[in-house]
Amino acid sequence: EFLRMHSFLFKRFRVDCHWYVLAFLAKNFVVALVPVLLGVSLQICTLAAITLATLCLSCRLAPWRIKVANDLDTFLGAVFLMVLISGALLVERDDGKTLGIFAVVIMIVGIVGILNMVVLSVYLRFLRRGKPYQFFICHHKVAAGNLARLLKIHLLEHKKVHRNVFVDSDDLRDLNALFTYIKDDLETLIVLCTKDVLQRPWCLGEVTTAFLNKVKMVRVTVPDFTPLDDVAIIAVGQTRSTNDIRLLAEHGMSVAMVQDA
């Protein structure tokens, strides 16, 4: 009941960044208090420091549930910071020199930060040799837990496997970040197709995340697996429990996305 009543506070953010609402509200509260501070210099310095801190936090975490919201938040924060710095350079007061020095320092920090992001982006896009996990084994623990373990052992012994193989019981540290591993750190998703693998919400979420982010998928079928036909796929949204649908929705996945995957 508490979560339902207060969901408007944190449902806009990713599950693993639900706490970001505290930083968001704290920023708005402090910004509202800035006009009561004495002196233009102190006001501008405070606004610049708050904006720069939240801009760095937003770039590092990408806390909003929708990518467009993250991009817009970063863009608006950067524009506001540039306008603020430009205005600080034009202030004509006794302490204008001090304020100008502060503005130049903030500008330098911003430029260095942008260069670091460019270098990091180039490295991640062109220079990094593959992603951290070469394979991710999606499986239903009850039916295929031992098979997943055996498959991981054999993959790690193969001469063409040079990076890690993800099995949640070994490598998962934060359940809320499970789909992030697939989206950002994975080359190939291996789906162990047992009888009930597509009845598990986490397995559905893993397959859907891989599909949406164009991650290569390989299917390993066992004898008791029955592929879904068109009727079964359409019925996915009707047969799932409310908790399953809510779990997927919290990670930005709709029933239509699951059906497409």
Sequence and secondary structure as in RCSB ss.txt:
>XXXX:A:sequence
EFLRMHSFLFKRFRVDCHWYVLAFLAKNFVVALVPVLLGVSLQICTLAAITLATLCLSCRLAPWRIKVANDLDTF
LGAVFLMVLISGALLVERDDGKTLGIFAVVIMIVGIVGILNMVVLSVYLRFLRRGKPYQFFICHHKVAAGNLARL
LKIHLLEHKKVHRNVFVDSDDLRDLNALFTYIKDDLETLIVLCTKDVLQRPWCLGEVTTAFLNKVKMVRVTVPDF
TPLDDVAIIAVGQTRSTNDIRLLAEHGMSVAMVQDA
>XXXX:A:secstr
 HHHHTHHHHTTB GGGTTHHHHHHHHHHHHHHGGGSSSHHHHHHHHHHHHHHHHHHHHHH  BSSHHHHHHHHH
HHHHHHHHHHHHHHT  STTHHHHHHHHHHHHHHHHHHHHHHHHHHHIIIIIS S SEEEEEE  HHHHHHHHHH
HHHHHHHSTT  SEEE HHHH S GGGHHHHHHHSEEEEEEEE TTGGGSHHHHHHHHHHHHTT EEEEEE TT 
    HHHHHTHHHHS HHHHHHHHHTT  HHHHHH 
